[in-house]
């Protein structure tokens, strides 16, 4: 649909301040004094709030509104240029290639609060395809010159001021749709977004009647699918201008490299610029989500310490712009919508933790090398280095899952702690399992240090040692294959079978058989008599505590030592101790219960 009374610009690059860079130094001071970061306060308290707000790049404007909250951002929104509103809608409304109706309803309610002159300016300045799509999603348009509105409306009928159209407005299912008006005069079934949409169209008529008519006429003749495709293409063009590459292009930041290929001094600081710098823009910019700013100011971050050690203002501004550009690419690669606050925060946390890994590896504990790493290694290279370090750990886990001794039947045949560690590291974007923290937690988190990588690697080695020990104790993949008779008459569900259960069963069998000189035979559940015989060997203290006799412990440990592969001796030791501790008191084992005898039939007399 051709835009009414305006020409579509050839480029969708958002007009912005002279430079799109960030500087976080002034926010460090605020955070150091314990103040909450609110960029809106800084803008509104300045000598010329309108000029300051209208000078913001579109993405920075969105972050300011988002951090403040749409319902509380009215003063900021009223001063926005149409280009800023357009970029904010680009960030807020879309989930991949579709508009989220609930978000659209919230923004319509916010925009409808503006004076009619401002609404007219906004509508004339944003993509006509986007506005037409919102029109079609919220209302059906009846042209009174060719048709009559229905007797029973689907929503609320709104006759336009020129009496040429009737809109059947259905609104959007937002969280507050369906609430009655506060004055009690409005229809209780009329949602707030319905009233807001009617107010928006009414004010558009007041601002520019000709524009409103052309929009309604043009919208009636278009298809939703065509409007959505065109609106999305324009949106993608603007997002790419802001650094949000297409999904496949953005995946480049996750391409692994050889860690040894990354060295200090790869670039000369201040010599290679991502874009021209402007000192005033570098000092006044605030172009980053608050979560990114706050994360950089925390202590204990290798990348943050390196960034804070850079003294030259030009280098600081260039680094921060590169950091935001990387952030945009990571969000695009992870398919995270910028308006999804929780997902953005989680992605930023993982991104900066990945940078910490790279800087820690290059710095080797030297503070001066931390600064040098941040100054002289391109930030995308740093991120890919961190990704590569994590990727090495993930490949170990993947190999165990796919090629371990039980891969064909039970690739996850490990104990609980190691199972959680494997699950976390095998995610699409690997995480460090909270169970490995000290003290353990239930929340998985990003890998933040080389020590985290070492702990995860040790957990994977324990998982590998677990499977190697089970195999040596006689537990075979065939015994666990679907359809085997291993669990028959045991009363144990297949889902309850884990490495500890199998290991205790095997150890009790081996200890008893070797003590009696009987042939061990293939792995099988214990008999009830076996459990009674083993428990009779345990020592019982007067207080009721059960202890494994030293002679039995030595026999069981000798069995485990003989089953331990030499290359996994270190990883197998804690696994063996865990299994030995489960013998007294004896934790669950596989026991085959004899089926009850069938009663004999009485003879007829």
DOVO-34824 format. One record per residue (C-alpha): x, y, z; residue in three letters. Coordinates in steps of 0.02 Angstrom, whole numbers, plus 50000, padded with zeros to 5 digits. Layout:
// DOVO-34824
XYZala ...
***
This chain:
// DOVO-34824
500005000050000unk 500735016749951unk 501025028550096unk 499775042750105unk 500485060050076unk 502265055350116unk 503715047250025unk 504545031950096unk 506375035950131unk 507605024950039unk 508525020450199unk 507725015150361unk 509175021150465unk 508465030750611unk 509015048950620unk 509945050750781unk 511205060650875unk 512845064150784unk 513565048050852unk 512935031550915unk 514155027651055unk 513985024751240unk 514935030451392unk 514595022851561unk 515765033151670unk 514435044651741unk 513345029851783unk 514765021951880unk 514765036851995unk 512885035752019unk 512945017252057unk 514405019952175unk 513315031752276unk 511945018652282unk 510785027752163unk 509635017852051unk 510035019951868unk 508595029651788unk 509115038251628unk 507405046351615unk 507775056451773unk 509405062651698unk 508515068151539unk 507035076551623unk 508105085651752unk 509215093551620unk 509095111551558unk 508205106751396unk 507275089951417unk 506405090851248unk 508015093351152unk 508915079751252unk 507525067051224unk 507295070751039unk 509185069151012unk 509185051151073unk 509465037250946unk 507915026550925unk 508575011351018unk 509195021851163unk 507485030351171unk 506675013151183unk 507815007751326unk 507415023751421unk 505545020751403unk 505695002251440unk 506715004651598unk 505485017751660unk 503965007351616unk 502725011451479unk 501375017251600unk 502575029351685unk 503455035451528unk 502115047651469unk 503205063151493unk 504595055251391unk 503435048451257unk 502585065151225unk 504245072851173unk 504735058951053unk 505025060950868unk 504045049250751unk 505675040450706unk 505975036650889unk 504215030050911unk 504445019150757unk 506035011050826unk 505225008750995unk 503794999450909unk 505074989150814unk 505824983650980unk 504224981451077unk 502884974150964unk 503734960050871unk 504074942050921unk 505154935450780unk 504114939250623unk 502424942250706unk 501654956150809unk 501154951350986unk 499354957651008unk 499534960751195unk 501044971951171unk 500174981151029unk 498694984551143unk 499824991651280unk 500685003451159unk 499055009151080unk 498425013751253unk 500025023551287unk 500035032651120unk 498185036951131unk 498525047551285unk 499485060351182unk 498715076451114unk 497925074850942unk 499295085350858unk 500625073450923unk 499625058150869unk 499455065350695unk 501335068450686unk 501725050750746unk 500525041950627unk 501155052050479unk 502955047350523unk 502865028750556unk 502735014750428unk 501035015250343unk 501054996150331unk 501264994550518unk 499845006450558unk 498724998150429unk 499114981050504unk 498664987250678unk 497054994450606unk 496554977750530unk 497004968250689unk 495944979650798unk 494444983750690unk 493444979550537unk 493174994550424unk 491484997350339unk 491435009950196unk 489675017150205unk 489685021550020unk 489675003149972unk 489074993350125unk 488134994550289unk 488824989650459unk 488084973850537unk 486614974750656unk 487584964650784unk 489364970650802unk 490814959650854unk 491484973750962unk 491084992250977unk 490425001950827unk 491295018550798unk 490655030250660unk 492055041550599unk 491815060450614unk 491605062350424unk 490195049350423unk 491065039850283unk 491595024550384unk 491045013850530unk 492365004050626unk 491904988250719unk 493264989350852unk 493654973350946unk 495204978951040unk 496634968151102unk 496614954951240unk 497754964251359unk 497824961151546unk 496564975051578unk 495354971951436unk 493594969951501unk 493764981451651unk 492324993751664unk 492655012151647unk 493005021051811unk 491535032851787unk 490365018151760unk 489615025851603unk 490505014851478unk 490024997551424unk 490774985351551unk 491204973651407unk 492184986951315unk 494034984051346unk 495224998151387unk 496204994951227unk 494574996551128unk 494245013651202unk 496065018451172unk 495995013250991unk 494405023250961unk 495215038251044unk 496755035950934unk 495735036150772unk 494655050550833unk 496205061050872unk 496975056450705unk 495415063450620unk 495605079450721unk 497435080850672unk 497315076650486unk 495645071350415unk 496345067950242unk 497715056650311unk 496445047050416unk 495305044350264unk 496715038350152unk 497305026150286unk 495565018750306unk 495275017350119unk 496975009450088unk 496864997650236unk 495214990050176unk 496024984350013unk 497544975750088unk 497834958150154unk 498494955150329unk 499864943650265unk 500514956450140unk 500484970550267unk 501384959950397unk 502724954750273unk 503064972550218unk 503044979450394unk 504234965850451unk 505444969250307unk 505514987750350unk 505754983350532unk 507174971350492unk 508064984750391unk 508044996750538unk 508584983150660unk 510064978650550unk 510564996950547unk 510604996150737unk 511714980750738unk 510354967450751unk 510944956450610unk 509854943150533unk 509824927050629unk 511044917650517unk 512264932250504unk 512214934850693unk 512674916550723unk 514434921150671unk 514774927050850unk 514534909050908unk 515754901550783unk 517144893350881unk 518984896650850unk 520634889450907unk 520974897351078unk 522854897951045unk 522534909250895unk 521934923651006unk 523364934151073unk 523604950851159unk 524004965351044unk 522984959650894unk 522444977650862unk 523184994350909unk 522015003651028unk 521275019250950unk 521895014950775unk 520445004550710unk 518755012650736unk 517065004450721unk 516335021450678unk 516845039850697unk 516805046550873unk 516125062850938unk 516725068151111unk 515065076151161unk 514085060751107unk 515325049551198unk 515065059351358unk 513185061051345unk 512705044151269unk 511795031051369unk 511525018351233unk 511375001851325unk 510134991951430unk 510284995751615unk 510734977551648unk 512284979551540unk 512834995351629unk 512574988051802unk 513464971851759unk 515014981251701unk 515114991051864unk 515124975651976unk 516714969552054unk 517454952552020unk 517224953051831unk 518824950751730unk 518114959751580unk 517374973551689unk 519034976451776unk 519914977351609unk 518624989651540unk 518735000751695unk 520625001351676unk 520535010151507unk 520945028551530unk 520725036251356unk 518965043051328unk 519015038651143unk 519485020651182unk 518135019451315unk 516795025751196unk 517385014351057unk 517394999251173unk 515645002851234unk 514955004951061unk 515764988451011unk 515024980351166unk 513264986151122unk 513514980450942unk 514034963251007unk 512534963151123unk 511354966450978unk 512124952250878unk 512024940251024unk 510194944751053unk 509844942050868unk 510764925250867unk 509784919651021unk 508164926150945unk 507824936651098unk 506584950851077unk 507324966851151unk 505684969951242unk 505804953451337unk 506614960251494unk 506984943551579unk 507714935651422unk 508784950951384unk 509474951251561unk 509884932651556unk 510734934551386unk 511764949451444unk 512304939951599unk 512894925351494unk 513724936551364unk 514764946051491unk 515204930151585unk 515844922951421unk 516934938351397unk 517584935851575unk 518174918351529unk 519144924851380unk 519964939151476unk 520414927651621unk 521264915451502unk 522274929151417unk 522684938651577unk 523324923851679unk 522944933051840unk 523854949051791unk 522814965051808unk 523854973951677unk 523534959851553unk 521654961051588unk 521684979151528unk 522784974651380unk 521594960551329unk 520094972251327unk 521064986051237unk 521934975951103unk 520834960851062unk 519244964250962unk 517734961051072unk 516954948750950unk 518564938650956unk 518514938951146unk 516724932651145unk 517124918851021unk 518614913651128unk 517474911751279unk 516214902151174unk 517604890551115unk 518164886751293unk 516394882251342unk 516204872351181unk 517644860851230unk 516714855951389unk 515094853451293unk 515964841951169unk 516554830851312unk 514764829251374unk 514104826251200unk 515374812551169unk 514894803651330unk 513034805051288unk 513244798851109unk 514724786951120unk 514794781051301unk 514614762451342unk 512754764351375unk 512394776751235unk 511274764751141unk 510114761251287unk 510384773351432unk 511544787351381unk 511124796751542unk 511574782251658unk 512434792951789unk 512014798651964unk 510964813752009unk 512314827052030unk 513214822351870unk 511554820851777unk 511134838951821unk 512874844651768unk 512694835751601unk 510954842751573unk 511554860551602unk 513094859551491unk 512154850651350unk 510914864851329unk 510884874551166unk 511814888251260unk 512784878651395unk 512614883651577unk 513534879451738unk 512494868051848unk 512034875852015unk 512304858952099unk 514174861352071unk 514214877852165unk 514824878852345unk 513604878552427unk 512514869952296unk 511024879252225unk 509514874852119unk 509864888551991unk 510984885451841unk 512004900451787unk 513264905551652unk 515064899751657unk 515994914251738unk 517764907951766unk 519034894851715unk 518694886651883unk 516884884051828unk 517494875351671unk 518624864251776unk 517204859451893unk 516044855251748unk 517424845151664unk 517714835551827unk 515854831751838unk 515854824851660unk 517384814251702unk 516464807451855unk 515004803151742unk 516184794051624unk 516994785051771unk 515274779951833unk 514844771351670unk 516564763151656unk 516404756251834unk 514654749451801unk 515264740651645unk 516704732851741unk 515524727351881unk 514544717051755unk 513134728951711unk 512974727451523unk 511994737751396unk 511064721751348unk 510414719951526unk 509654737451515unk 508994736251338unk 507114738351312unk 506224721751330unk 507534713851444unk 506974704051596unk 508084713451719unk 506654722151810unk 505424707651804unk 504694703951976unk 505714717952057unk 504314730652072unk 505524744252011unk 504984755951873unk 506214758651731unk 506244777451766unk 506884773951943unk 508424764451884unk 509994774851908unk 511854771651922unk 511864770552113unk 510474757452116unk 511394746551991unk 513084748952074unk 512464743952249unk 511604728752176unk 513194723352087unk 514304726452240unk 513194716452358unk 513154701952233unk 515034702052210unk 515434703352396unk 514254689052441unk 514744677752297unk 516604679852322unk 516444677352509unk 515524661052482unk 516604655352337unk 515104654252222unk 515174658352038unk 514684676452010unk 513754674351847unk 512994688151741unk 512244703551823unk 510504700651892unk 509394706952034unk 509714700352209unk 508644687652297unk 507804692352460unk 508984680252549unk 510484689852479unk 509874706052556unk 509594697652724unk 511324689552719unk 512194705952677unk 511264716052808unk 511724702752936unk 513564706952903unk 513334725352950unk 513844731553122unk 512514739553230unk 512974751753367unk 511954752753528unk 511134768653468unk 510474760053312unk 511784766853191unk 512334754853054unk 514154753553002unk 515034744052864unk 516324732252941unk 518084736252890unk 518364719152815unk 516804721052705unk 517314738752659unk 519044732752604unk 518274719052497unk 517064730952414unk 518414744052387unk 519574730952311unk 518194726352189unk 517964744652139unk 519844747752127unk 520024732952009unk 518594739751902unk 519314757451891unk 520164762251726unk 521864769851761unk 521504785351657unk 519944789051762unk 520664784851933unk 520484802552000unk 518694804551940unk 518184787051997unk 518764789452178unk 517304800552236unk 516074789452141unk 516734773952230unk 516634782552400unk 514844787552364unk 514374769552323unk 515274762652476unk 514324774852587unk 512694767952515unk 513044750452580unk 512764754552764unk 511354756852793unk 510964747952630unk 510084759852512unk 508854753152380unk 509454738552273unk 508634727752141unk 507784712952227unk 506804699752135unk 505264694852234unk 504564677552208unk 502804678252140unk 501494672052264unk 501004654052249unk 499344650652168unk 498124641852288unk 497814623752245unk 496094619652181unk 495054609152301unk 494574592052244unk 492734589452222unk 491984576452336unk 
***
